[in-house]
Amino acid sequence: MNNREEVISEIERLSQDLIYLSDKIGQNPELGFKEFKTVSWLTEFLFKHNFQIKKSVAGLETAFRAEYKFSQSGPKIAYLCEYDALPRIGHGCGHNMIGVMSVGAAVALSKAKGLKGSIVVIGCPGEEVGGGKVRLVNEGIFDDIDAAMMVHPSNVNRTYSTSLAIEALAFTFHGQTAHAAGSPEKGINALDGVIQLFNGINALREHLKDGVRIHGIINKGGESPNVVPGLAEARFYFRSHDKKYLKEIINKAKNVARGAAQMTGCEVEWNNFEESNDNLKPSKKLADIFEKELKKLETEDIMPPEKQYGSTDMGNVSQVVPSIHPFIKIGDDITGHTVEFKEATMSEKGHQALIKAAKALALTGCELLSDSKLLEDIKQDFKKRE
């Protein structure tokens, strides 16, 4: 039996365990950076299959790094786990599947013969709330990794797509409270500052490049209409396909905030309320290998490359190491961040997609660890890109 057959056979042997684990996580959702039960289940599974486990890496309680060494030297291929859920909805983004697809692929690949190097599984908490991967990248967890990959459930099969860089800014306006009827002249309305901020940003949209996304809310706007609000705050997401251009947008938005403060007599300050995500720049060569393996697994309806308008902290990983973030189809008429999507992850189609994606991930890793020239080509192409 060759390595390809061995990997496929191992995942099929593990299939019921993987499905059970994915559904178990799906039925026990945990919010970002509080995924204690999920991390315990995933690492127990890996430990059972002879992976060495390090928990609480990069100062994050629910981050982990697991490693299986074929040899002391050689390349390191990383499979990334996501496992945080959404408030109220639960696993409406399918992260219960993501972690299990990665650990399933890693365990299956560890049974292959004659390979050199290491398989690394990196547990990445809090993707939905700004990004554990940002912290992991900044703390050097990916410094020794040669290639990184994960698969995200979706309503389509797609092996190559990009995402937007994102900056999450909170603008806080400070004014002066006063009786809104008895002595309004003594007040400085912080909510007026926020409203002028929205007006200015809406005017700014006309003069930005295509593909930019800006959306915000007023999360603090006063407590009573009879009191001039002395404090108001708005939270915005700013997104762009290009990280450099995003910085220009942020500078313009800050100037708008300064102007809004001057117009209303307020003071204004801003801060990041979530980690910023870089734009996703996948490795085309690595995505092509994954697509080849997916096709061998009788997947025909693979969609062409596309620019995506969401954001992910996988973008930060893709800036430092050759990476892919493909999508696997779990249903037709479903949308992410919904109860229907959550239910699809635990459906028969969801289970089939889970096993297929785990196979494709494992087989891609097998290609990389079997062919040093192939991996070197991917790394050289990564260094040359813009």
Beta strands, then each sheet from edge to edge (+ up, - down):
strand 1: 52-55
strand 2: 64-69
strand 3: 76-82
strand 4: 118-124
strand 5: 147-149
strand 6: 152-154
strand 7: 157-158
strand 8: 161-162
strand 9: 165-174
strand 10: 213-220
strand 11: 231-240
strand 12: 267-272
strand 13: 302-303
strand 14: 306-307
strand 15: 323-324
strand 16: 327-329
sheet 1: 1+ 2- 4+ 3+ 5+ 15+
sheet 2: 6+ 16+
sheet 3: 7+ 13+
sheet 4: 8+ 14+
sheet 5: 10+ 11- 9+ 12-
end
